[in-house]
């Protein structure tokens, strides 16, 4: 009875992000009650292997006592204080110091926010602030890639290259441009090599820069792996060619490491895995293993020096959030970073990733799977109606969503949308648990194949 009341209360009071608000009135919520290791339990007592780390973030699972204890200690000592007007707290200072020491390329300072969206939104503002400090008021346009994901604020929602994030929100705003998505499987031409495809993508970017005028282009946002787009990996030579063009036109590179950072790719940062040398790095999600809302923006010395001069001119750096560097969140993040290093999480991922990727690749033989993609402990399946022609299912078919629903029946939660089924399990997953995860995925794919066969033989 209490569960039924809770479900009804949710329907009557709660707006859910990334949810069909109409169908939610009928379907209601799936209420997750507790977590244990890589598993979560709903309010009916059912256990699920969480194959997406919640939302790409619960790197240490759902019951890490050290993180809970770190939050408790700090909550009792100093539950909140702000960082405005020269104020600071010990956890935020130590976390900033730690991040600078860990940075994959030299970074100067750290700014804290509360989410990946806020971190990327801050990065946009800093890019504009930077160019104003340098006396370049026209160099303000920012380029992202089609199908990229950088957040949902007015500015980052504009960067995000998804029509659903733009439609009827009156986005994108001006000064935001989009270039080609480097998805070789979907956009490569017949007979084209990955290297040739990379050249074509970067040449298209350069043409966009020249058309708009290099003096107006300020920055380029890039995820090391385009996770929300379906785990799009940079094609061979793409990063090298991309960075050469950005350097040629004095365009800043912002690495959106919100999903890739902290061991996910088998290196501490995704930028290390793919040879990126960014001017700004944004972090969130695994920064605290999802246990507390916190994000960070790391900036290079040249950007920070420009920030100082502009702040001196104006009299204040007028940007920040009430909870920037929140002491409890910072304490949790600092403890998470300690665990990553003490437990050699990078080494652990390197050791277990080959089996994970073997199981992913094996699913490429399934009749519904057109291709598989992955790196480290992150991967995706792209579903197709015709493997030879790489033909997608009609958007209305909801095949990936059906696979996701059936996976839940088989004891696994993942995120499936469009034609893509994603896998991004907690970094603490074991060899046997990887097998359980992909066994459930195989059953879900088989269920979907049977469902499609029945639907096709009995059309409405």
Backbone torsions as a table, in degrees:
resi	resn	phi	psi	omega
1	UNK	NA	-43.0	179.4
2	UNK	-63.0	-39.5	178.7
3	UNK	-62.6	-43.7	178.9
4	UNK	-62.1	-40.9	178.2
5	UNK	-64.6	-38.4	179.5
6	UNK	-64.7	-43.1	178.8
7	UNK	-63.0	-43.3	179.6
8	UNK	-64.6	-41.7	178.8
9	UNK	-61.8	-40.0	177.4
10	UNK	-59.1	-48.9	-178.3
11	UNK	-60.7	-37.4	-174.7
12	UNK	-83.5	-18.8	-170.1
13	UNK	-127.8	-17.5	-164.5
14	UNK	-114.7	126.1	172.1
15	UNK	-92.6	121.2	-177.2
16	UNK	-96.4	131.8	175.8
17	UNK	-69.4	151.7	177.2
18	UNK	46.9	51.8	-177.7
19	UNK	-139.9	142.6	171.1
20	UNK	-72.7	105.9	-172.2
21	UNK	-67.0	-25.6	178.0
22	UNK	-73.6	-50.8	-178.3
23	UNK	-68.1	-24.7	178.2
24	UNK	-62.3	-28.7	178.1
25	UNK	-60.9	-29.8	-179.8
26	UNK	-95.8	-44.2	-174.5
27	UNK	-76.8	-36.0	-177.6
28	UNK	72.5	-179.2	-174.5
29	UNK	-89.8	158.6	163.7
30	UNK	-99.7	109.5	-174.1
31	UNK	-91.0	115.0	177.2
32	UNK	-89.7	126.9	-170.2
33	UNK	-101.5	-37.6	-177.6
34	UNK	-158.0	167.4	178.9
35	UNK	-131.1	154.2	179.3
36	UNK	-151.9	109.1	-176.2
37	UNK	62.1	-128.8	180.0
38	UNK	-90.9	8.4	-177.7
39	UNK	-107.7	149.9	170.0
40	UNK	-124.7	158.0	-176.7
41	UNK	-126.1	135.2	177.6
42	UNK	-87.4	178.4	-174.8
43	UNK	-75.6	-0.5	173.5
44	UNK	-100.7	1.6	178.0
45	UNK	89.7	3.6	179.8
46	UNK	-77.3	139.2	-178.9
47	UNK	-101.7	138.5	-179.5
48	UNK	-132.7	135.2	170.4
49	UNK	-75.9	122.4	-176.0
50	UNK	-88.0	98.2	-172.4
51	UNK	-84.2	-0.5	178.4
52	UNK	-123.9	16.8	-180.0
53	UNK	51.5	43.1	-176.1
54	UNK	77.3	-92.3	170.0
55	UNK	-132.4	68.0	176.3
56	UNK	65.0	21.7	-169.2
57	UNK	-129.4	-29.5	-172.4
58	UNK	-78.8	66.5	-174.5
59	UNK	-59.3	-30.7	-176.8
60	UNK	-105.7	20.8	179.3
61	UNK	77.6	-159.2	-168.9
62	UNK	-120.0	17.5	-179.3
63	UNK	-151.5	37.5	-179.5
64	UNK	-78.9	106.9	-174.6
65	UNK	-62.4	-33.2	-178.4
66	UNK	-62.2	-35.7	179.2
67	UNK	-73.3	-39.9	176.6
68	UNK	-63.0	-40.8	-179.8
69	UNK	-68.2	-37.0	177.9
70	UNK	-63.2	-40.7	177.7
71	UNK	-65.4	-43.0	-178.5
72	UNK	-63.8	-45.1	179.9
73	UNK	-60.2	-45.9	-177.8
74	UNK	-71.5	-35.9	178.6
75	UNK	-60.1	-39.0	-179.7
76	UNK	-76.5	-29.7	-177.8
77	UNK	-82.7	-51.1	178.9
78	UNK	-155.6	97.6	-173.3
79	UNK	-72.1	-24.7	179.0
80	UNK	-160.2	141.7	159.0
81	UNK	-160.1	155.8	-174.9
82	UNK	-95.8	176.9	-178.8
83	UNK	-122.1	16.4	177.9
84	UNK	-74.5	154.9	170.5
85	UNK	53.3	48.5	175.1
86	UNK	75.6	3.0	178.8
87	UNK	-77.5	153.5	178.7
88	UNK	-157.0	170.5	175.1
89	UNK	-135.9	155.8	-176.7
90	UNK	-59.3	-46.1	-178.4
91	UNK	-61.2	-39.4	-178.7
92	UNK	-69.7	-36.8	177.3
93	UNK	-63.1	-48.3	-177.7
94	UNK	-66.8	-34.7	179.1
95	UNK	-68.1	-42.1	177.5
96	UNK	-60.3	-45.4	179.4
97	UNK	-60.1	-43.3	-178.8
98	UNK	-64.3	-44.4	-178.8
99	UNK	-63.8	-41.6	178.5
100	UNK	-61.8	-39.3	179.8
101	UNK	-68.7	-26.1	-178.1
102	UNK	-91.1	-14.7	-170.4
103	UNK	-51.5	137.5	-177.3
104	UNK	-71.8	-22.4	172.5
105	UNK	-134.4	158.8	-176.2
106	UNK	-56.3	125.9	176.8
107	UNK	-127.0	154.6	-173.1
108	UNK	-102.0	-48.2	-172.9
109	UNK	-144.2	164.4	179.7
110	UNK	-125.2	136.3	170.8
111	UNK	-114.6	136.8	-178.3
112	UNK	-104.8	142.0	173.8
113	UNK	-136.2	-160.1	-170.6
114	UNK	-117.7	-11.7	-177.3
115	UNK	-156.0	165.4	175.6
116	UNK	-61.4	-38.6	177.6
117	UNK	-59.1	-45.9	-179.9
118	UNK	-66.8	-36.1	178.8
119	UNK	-64.9	-46.3	179.7
120	UNK	-69.7	-35.0	175.4
121	UNK	-62.2	-42.2	176.5
122	UNK	-61.9	-41.6	179.9
123	UNK	-60.5	-39.2	177.2
124	UNK	-61.4	-48.1	-179.9
125	UNK	-61.7	-38.7	179.8
126	UNK	-66.7	-35.7	176.3
127	UNK	-61.7	-43.6	178.7
128	UNK	-67.4	-43.5	178.7
129	UNK	-58.7	-44.3	-179.6
130	UNK	-59.9	-48.6	-177.7
131	UNK	-70.9	-30.1	172.2
132	UNK	-65.8	-39.8	178.9
133	UNK	-62.8	-32.0	-179.5
134	UNK	-87.9	3.9	179.7
135	UNK	72.5	33.9	-179.9
136	UNK	-121.8	69.7	-173.1
137	UNK	-66.6	-17.1	179.8
138	UNK	-90.4	-15.4	-175.2
139	UNK	-86.7	78.0	-170.9
140	UNK	-130.9	-12.4	-176.8
141	UNK	-72.1	145.6	-177.7
142	UNK	-126.0	134.9	-177.9
143	UNK	-109.1	133.3	169.5
144	UNK	-126.5	-179.2	-176.6
145	UNK	-107.0	147.3	173.4
146	UNK	-55.9	138.9	179.8
147	UNK	73.8	4.1	176.7
148	UNK	-72.3	164.3	175.6
149	UNK	-134.3	121.4	-179.0
150	UNK	-131.5	3.2	177.8
151	UNK	134.1	-172.5	-173.9
152	UNK	-133.6	8.0	171.9
153	UNK	-67.4	175.4	179.8
154	UNK	-57.0	-43.1	-178.7
155	UNK	-78.0	-49.1	-177.4
156	UNK	-73.1	-29.6	172.6
157	UNK	-62.8	-31.1	175.3
158	UNK	-70.7	-40.3	176.7
159	UNK	-62.9	-42.7	179.9
160	UNK	-55.9	125.3	-172.7
161	UNK	-93.2	53.3	-178.5
162	UNK	-126.5	126.4	-180.0
163	UNK	-56.1	-37.2	-178.4
164	UNK	-63.4	-28.4	178.4
165	UNK	-80.2	-10.8	-179.0
166	UNK	-105.5	-37.9	-171.4
167	UNK	-59.7	124.3	176.4
168	UNK	64.0	7.5	166.0
169	UNK	-98.8	4.0	-177.7
170	UNK	58.9	42.0	177.1
171	UNK	-118.1	158.5	4.4
172	UNK	-83.8	160.1	173.2
173	UNK	-76.0	167.9	177.7
174	UNK	-70.3	166.9	-177.9
175	UNK	74.4	5.7	175.6
176	UNK	-116.3	126.3	-178.0
177	UNK	-123.2	160.1	178.2
178	UNK	-129.5	141.9	176.9
179	UNK	-121.1	-175.9	-170.9
180	UNK	-63.0	143.3	170.0
181	UNK	-80.6	126.8	-175.7
182	UNK	-82.4	53.0	-179.0
183	UNK	-94.1	96.6	-174.8
184	UNK	-63.2	-40.5	-179.1
185	UNK	-60.2	-42.5	-174.0
186	UNK	-88.2	-31.6	-171.7
187	UNK	-118.5	-3.3	176.3
188	UNK	-66.8	143.1	-179.2
189	UNK	-86.3	155.2	177.9
190	UNK	-54.9	128.2	179.2
191	UNK	82.4	-4.8	-178.1
192	UNK	-81.5	133.9	175.7
193	UNK	-81.4	164.9	176.0
194	UNK	-58.6	-41.5	-179.6
195	UNK	-62.5	-42.1	178.4
196	UNK	-66.6	-39.1	177.8
197	UNK	-63.2	-42.9	177.9
198	UNK	-60.3	-42.8	177.9
199	UNK	-60.5	-43.8	-179.8
200	UNK	-63.4	-41.5	178.7
201	UNK	-62.1	-45.4	-176.6
202	UNK	-72.1	-35.3	175.0
203	UNK	-63.8	-37.0	176.4
204	UNK	-64.2	-41.0	176.1
205	UNK	-61.5	-46.0	-178.9
206	UNK	-62.8	-37.5	178.3
207	UNK	-64.7	-38.9	176.6
208	UNK	-61.9	-43.5	179.2
209	UNK	-60.9	-44.7	-178.5
210	UNK	-68.5	-37.9	178.9
211	UNK	-64.5	-41.6	-179.2
212	UNK	-79.7	-21.7	-175.7
213	UNK	91.5	121.3	-179.1
214	UNK	-56.1	-28.5	-179.7
215	UNK	-68.4	-9.1	179.9
216	UNK	-107.0	-6.8	-175.3
217	UNK	-98.6	119.9	-174.3
218	UNK	-98.3	-40.5	-170.9
219	UNK	-156.3	160.4	176.7
220	UNK	-127.6	125.4	177.9
221	UNK	-96.7	133.5	179.0
222	UNK	-147.5	131.0	168.1
223	UNK	-82.4	137.6	175.6
224	UNK	-55.5	-45.6	169.7
225	UNK	-121.5	129.0	-179.4
226	UNK	-81.0	81.6	-169.5
227	UNK	-63.3	-53.3	-175.8
228	UNK	-67.9	-18.4	176.9
229	UNK	-81.0	-3.9	-179.3
230	UNK	111.4	35.2	178.2
231	UNK	58.1	50.4	179.0
232	UNK	-75.9	117.1	177.8
233	UNK	-88.8	146.6	177.7
234	UNK	-64.1	128.5	178.2
235	UNK	-65.4	160.1	-177.1
236	UNK	-53.2	131.3	178.0
237	UNK	75.0	-0.6	-176.0
238	UNK	-64.5	-49.0	-175.9
239	UNK	-63.8	-43.5	179.3
240	UNK	-59.0	-47.0	-178.2
241	UNK	-70.3	-38.3	178.8
242	UNK	-61.0	-48.7	-176.2
243	UNK	-66.6	-31.0	177.6
244	UNK	-64.8	-40.9	179.1
245	UNK	-67.9	-42.7	179.9
246	UNK	-62.9	-41.7	179.1
247	UNK	-65.2	-38.6	-178.8
248	UNK	-58.3	-36.1	-175.3
249	UNK	-109.1	15.7	178.1
250	UNK	53.4	53.8	179.9
251	UNK	-111.9	126.9	-179.5
252	UNK	-67.9	144.5	173.7
253	UNK	-106.1	119.5	175.2
254	UNK	-104.7	118.8	177.8
255	UNK	-91.8	114.0	176.0
256	UNK	-84.8	95.5	-178.0
257	UNK	-98.3	21.6	-175.1
258	UNK	-57.2	-37.0	179.7
259	UNK	-99.5	-36.5	-169.6
260	UNK	-81.7	-24.0	-171.6
261	UNK	-70.2	158.1	171.7
262	UNK	74.0	49.8	168.2
263	UNK	97.5	-12.7	-173.0
264	UNK	-57.6	-37.8	-175.8
265	UNK	-94.5	5.3	-175.8
266	UNK	90.5	2.6	169.3
267	UNK	-130.5	165.0	-178.3
268	UNK	-64.1	-33.6	178.8
269	UNK	-129.1	145.9	177.2
270	UNK	-63.4	-30.6	178.6
271	UNK	-60.4	-32.6	177.9
272	UNK	-68.5	-36.3	-178.3
273	UNK	-66.1	-27.9	-173.0
274	UNK	-121.6	11.6	172.9
275	UNK	70.9	32.8	178.2
276	UNK	-86.1	145.1	176.9
277	UNK	-127.1	76.3	-173.8
278	UNK	-76.6	161.1	173.7
279	UNK	-91.5	-24.9	179.6
280	UNK	-139.3	141.0	176.1
281	UNK	-127.2	129.9	176.0
282	UNK	-108.5	141.6	-173.7
283	UNK	-134.5	150.4	173.3
284	UNK	-167.9	-148.3	174.2
285	UNK	41.1	-92.3	-176.3
286	UNK	-71.1	-6.9	175.5
287	UNK	-54.3	-38.5	176.2
288	UNK	-117.1	14.7	-174.2
289	UNK	56.9	24.1	178.9
290	UNK	79.4	2.8	-174.8
291	UNK	-81.5	-16.4	178.8
292	UNK	-153.5	144.3	-178.5
293	UNK	-76.0	110.9	178.4
294	UNK	-156.3	144.7	174.7
295	UNK	-141.5	170.2	-176.5
296	UNK	-147.0	151.1	172.9
297	UNK	-123.9	118.5	175.9
298	UNK	-100.9	131.7	-177.7
299	UNK	-121.6	149.1	178.2
300	UNK	-73.7	168.5	-176.4
301	UNK	-63.7	-39.9	-177.6
302	UNK	-65.5	-33.9	177.2
303	UNK	-71.4	-42.7	-179.6
304	UNK	-65.1	-38.2	177.9
305	UNK	-62.3	-39.4	176.8
306	UNK	-66.1	-37.0	177.2
307	UNK	-62.4	-40.9	179.4
308	UNK	-62.3	-46.5	-177.0
309	UNK	-65.8	-38.3	-179.9
310	UNK	-71.1	-38.2	176.7
311	UNK	-62.9	-38.7	178.5
312	UNK	-65.2	-40.1	-179.1
313	UNK	-66.2	-44.2	-176.3
314	UNK	-81.1	-31.7	-178.1
315	UNK	104.6	-5.9	-179.2
316	UNK	-167.9	148.9	169.0
317	UNK	-93.2	95.9	-168.2
318	UNK	-88.8	63.3	176.5
319	UNK	-147.9	143.4	177.7
320	UNK	156.6	166.3	-178.6
321	UNK	-123.3	150.7	179.4
322	UNK	-49.5	-40.4	-175.3
323	UNK	-102.6	18.5	174.5
324	UNK	-58.1	121.6	-178.9
325	UNK	68.7	29.5	179.1
326	UNK	-48.2	127.5	-172.0
327	UNK	-60.8	-36.2	179.2
328	UNK	-69.0	-45.9	179.8
329	UNK	-63.6	-40.6	179.0
330	UNK	-64.8	-39.6	179.0
331	UNK	-63.8	-40.8	178.5
332	UNK	-65.6	-45.2	179.7
333	UNK	-61.8	-42.1	179.9
334	UNK	-61.6	-41.2	178.1
335	UNK	-67.0	-37.8	177.4
336	UNK	-61.2	-43.0	179.1
337	UNK	-64.4	-36.5	176.6
338	UNK	-62.3	-43.8	-179.4
339	UNK	-64.3	-43.9	178.8
340	UNK	-55.0	-42.2	-177.5
341	UNK	-78.6	-46.2	-176.6
342	UNK	-65.3	-35.8	179.7
343	UNK	-92.0	8.0	-179.6
344	UNK	45.8	58.0	-176.8
345	UNK	-63.3	-33.3	176.8
346	UNK	-63.1	-47.1	177.6
347	UNK	-62.3	-36.9	179.0
348	UNK	-63.8	-44.1	178.6
349	UNK	-63.4	-43.2	179.2
350	UNK	-60.2	-34.3	-178.3
351	UNK	-75.4	-38.0	-173.2
352	UNK	-96.2	-18.3	-176.5
353	UNK	-59.9	-38.9	-179.8
354	UNK	-57.2	-40.7	178.1
355	UNK	-67.1	-41.9	176.8
356	UNK	-57.0	-47.9	-177.8
357	UNK	-70.4	-31.7	174.9
358	UNK	-62.1	-43.9	179.9
359	UNK	-67.6	-36.9	176.2
360	UNK	-62.7	-49.9	-176.4
361	UNK	-61.0	-36.3	-179.9
362	UNK	-61.3	-32.6	179.1
363	UNK	-69.8	-12.4	174.4
364	UNK	-63.6	-17.4	177.4
365	UNK	-81.2	-12.5	-178.8
366	UNK	-66.9	140.9	-176.5
367	UNK	-60.5	-21.5	179.9
368	UNK	-90.3	-9.6	-173.3
369	UNK	-100.1	119.4	178.6
370	UNK	-81.1	-41.7	178.8
371	UNK	-156.3	160.2	173.1
372	UNK	-121.3	150.0	178.1
373	UNK	-140.0	147.0	176.4
374	UNK	-178.8	165.7	177.8
375	UNK	-162.3	131.7	-177.9
376	UNK	62.3	-128.8	178.0
377	UNK	-109.1	51.1	176.3
378	UNK	-148.0	135.5	-175.0
379	UNK	-162.5	169.0	178.1
380	UNK	-152.6	155.3	170.4
381	UNK	-111.8	133.2	173.0
382	UNK	-105.0	119.9	-177.1
383	UNK	-87.3	144.4	-179.2
384	UNK	-137.8	153.4	174.9
385	UNK	-80.3	-28.1	-179.6
386	UNK	-141.8	113.6	-175.9
387	UNK	-65.3	-43.1	-176.6
388	UNK	-66.2	-40.5	-177.5
389	UNK	-90.9	-5.8	-176.7
390	UNK	56.3	37.3	-176.8
391	UNK	-80.8	127.0	178.9
392	UNK	-76.4	158.0	171.6
393	UNK	-73.7	152.7	172.3
394	UNK	-56.4	142.2	-176.9
395	UNK	-56.4	-33.0	-177.5
396	UNK	-74.5	-12.4	-175.2
397	UNK	-69.4	-34.0	177.5
398	UNK	63.3	38.3	-175.3
399	UNK	-68.4	-46.6	178.9
400	UNK	-61.7	-39.1	177.8
401	UNK	-62.6	-37.9	177.1
402	UNK	-64.2	-41.9	176.8
403	UNK	-59.6	-42.3	178.3
404	UNK	-62.3	-40.7	178.4
405	UNK	-64.1	-43.1	-179.6
406	UNK	-70.3	-33.0	176.2
407	UNK	-59.8	-39.4	178.9
408	UNK	-63.9	-38.1	176.2
409	UNK	-60.6	-33.8	-179.3
410	UNK	-91.9	14.2	171.1
411	UNK	88.6	26.5	-179.8
412	UNK	-139.5	139.2	174.0
413	UNK	-110.1	128.2	173.0
414	UNK	-137.5	-175.2	175.4
415	UNK	-116.9	119.7	-178.2
416	UNK	-128.3	126.7	179.6
417	UNK	-154.0	154.7	-177.2
418	UNK	59.1	-118.2	177.9
419	UNK	-115.2	16.0	-170.7
420	UNK	-122.0	136.0	172.3
421	UNK	-114.2	124.6	-171.7
422	UNK	-104.8	151.0	175.6
423	UNK	-135.8	124.2	179.6
424	UNK	-153.7	66.9	-171.8
425	UNK	-72.7	164.4	173.5
426	UNK	-53.4	145.4	-177.9
427	UNK	-65.2	-16.1	-179.1
428	UNK	-86.0	3.5	-179.1
429	UNK	-59.3	144.9	-179.6
430	UNK	-98.9	170.0	177.1
431	UNK	-55.4	-49.2	-178.4
432	UNK	-65.5	-36.7	178.9
433	UNK	-69.0	-32.8	173.1
434	UNK	-60.4	-42.5	178.0
435	UNK	-62.8	-42.7	179.0
436	UNK	-62.5	-39.9	-179.6
437	UNK	-62.4	-48.4	-176.8
438	UNK	-78.9	-23.3	170.4
439	UNK	-63.8	-42.2	177.1
440	UNK	-64.9	-40.0	178.8
441	UNK	-63.7	-40.4	178.7
442	UNK	-62.6	-44.3	178.0
443	UNK	-61.9	-39.9	179.8
444	UNK	-65.8	-39.9	177.3
445	UNK	-65.6	-40.8	177.4
446	UNK	-62.5	-41.5	177.5
447	UNK	-60.6	-41.9	-179.0
448	UNK	-66.6	-39.5	178.2
449	UNK	-62.4	-41.7	178.2
450	UNK	-66.1	-41.4	178.2
451	UNK	-60.8	-44.2	179.7
452	UNK	-66.3	-39.9	178.5
453	UNK	-62.6	-41.0	178.2
454	UNK	-66.3	-42.5	-179.7
455	UNK	-63.0	-41.7	-178.0
456	UNK	-70.6	-32.9	-179.3
457	UNK	-82.6	-17.4	178.3
458	UNK	-128.6	66.2	-178.3
459	UNK	-63.5	146.9	179.4
460	UNK	-69.1	NA	NA
